[in-house]
Amino acid sequence: MKFRHELHYDAPPAAVFEMLADPAFREAACEAQDVISAEVTLERDGSGFSLVVDQEQRTDDLPSFARTFAGSSTRAIQREEWSDTTGGTLQIDTPGKPSTLKGTIALRPEGSGTVEIVELEIKVKVPLIGGRLERLLADKVAAGMDAEHGVGVPYLQGR
């Protein structure tokens, strides 16, 4: 399944990049997503950065058929590799689950602000319900991005 989600910020791309490269921001975004636990590792590398967010997520908001698949909680490991300030790759691994989420993140100027664009290919290899699980994963990723945006707007206003 193809996934695309856009977030709009009233700040220039350089400021949005610096926000995304701030471990404290990433930790606050995890808190806003009400994860059980999260470990954020971020290393700057030239004009880019490498990020790993290893988190344990709640599943009590999932439909019963998906909770049977996911369990009482699920682990997600988000990996971002930013080669420069304009974007990079994104991969979300779910250890022990037959799913893959891979794609890109881009920051583009839009007027006086920035649009963050995430595009993913989401695949769940489970007979019969794989498509339904892909849609649920897409909804969870979008909700996580929206929660991060909710932290990002005041973060950027405070700069």
N, C-alpha and C positions, 0 to 999 in steps of 0.2 A: 504494500500500500504506500502510495506517495503521501507525504505530509509536508505542509508548509504553514508556517505561523510567523506573523510579523508583529513587532513591538515598536511603538513610536516614542521617542524621547525628545524633549525640548532642550537639547544640548548638542554640541558638535560631536562628530564621530570620535575625535581624540579623547574627549571627556568620557564618553560611553565606554571606549576601550579601556581607559584607566580604571573605571568602575569595575568592569568585568575582570580586570587583572588584579583586583584587590581581594585578598583572602577574607578579610573581615566582611566585605560585602557578600561574598559567596556564603559565608557562614550565616549571615543574617537572612539571606534568601532561603537557606535550608530551614531555618527556624520558622520562617513565614509559611513554608510548605508543611509544617507540623510533622516532620520526619521523626522517627524514633531516635535515631542517632545519625551523625554525619561526621566524616573526617575529610577535611579539605587540604589538599597539597597543591601548591602553586609555585612554579619556578619560572622566573623571567629568563628569556633567552634572546639576546639581541633586541630586535624590535617586536618580538612576539612573546608567547608564554606557553607553558604546558600546565594543564590543570587536571587533577583527578579528584572527584567528589565521590567518596564511597559512603553510601547511605543505606539505612534500613528504613523502609517505608511501611506505613500502615496499609492494610488491605480491607479494613472494615467497611469502607465506602463502596467496595466492588460488589457487583451482583454475585449471588451464590455460586453460579457456574464458574465464575472467574476466581472466586476465593478458593474453590476446590483445586483449581490449577495452581494458584499463587501461594496458598497457605495463609497462615494468620498474619504474616508479614513477609516482605520480599526485599531482597537486596538489589540495589541498582548501583552500578559503577559508571559514572559519567566521565568520559575522557575528552578533553578539548586540546587541540594542537593549533595554536595561532602562529602562523609564520610571520605575520606582520600585523599592523593595526587595522587592516581592512577585513580580516576574517581568517577562518581556519576550518578544521574538520571537527566533527562531533561524532562520538560513538558512545552508546549506552549499552552496557553489558548487564545481563541478569543471570548471574551464575546459577547453573542447574536448571535453567528454563530454556526451552527451544525457541528463543527469540533473538532477533538481531535488529538493531536500530543504528543506522549509519547515515551520515550526511555532512552538511556544511552549515557554517554560521557566517553571515556577512554583515558588515556595517556599511550602510550607504547614506550619504548626505541627502537630506530631504528638506528643502527650504533652509531655515536656520537650525533645523534639528537633525535627527538621525533615525533611520529605520534599521532595526535589527531583524534579519531574515534568517530563519532556521528552516532548512529543507532536509527531510529524512526519508529514507526507504525503511519501512517497518515491515518485518516478516516474522510471523509466528507459525512454526511448523507443527501444528496440531490438527489432525483430521477433524473435519466437520465444523469445529468452532474457531479455527485459526483466524478467519476473517473478523469474527466478532471480537476476538481478543486483540487483534491489530487495531480495531477502532477504539477499544478501551485504552490501549497503550497510547494511542494518538491523543485521546482526551486527557489522559494523565500528564503527558508531556506538555500539552497546551496549558493545562491548569498550573503546572509547575512554572512554566515560563511567565504566565500571568501573575503568579505570586511573586516571582523574581522582579517583574516590572513594578509591582506594588511597592517593593523595597527600593527599587532603582530611582523612581521619580523623586521621592524626598531626598535620597542620597545625592542626586545631581543638583537639586535645589540648594542643598547645604554647602555646595562648593563655591 
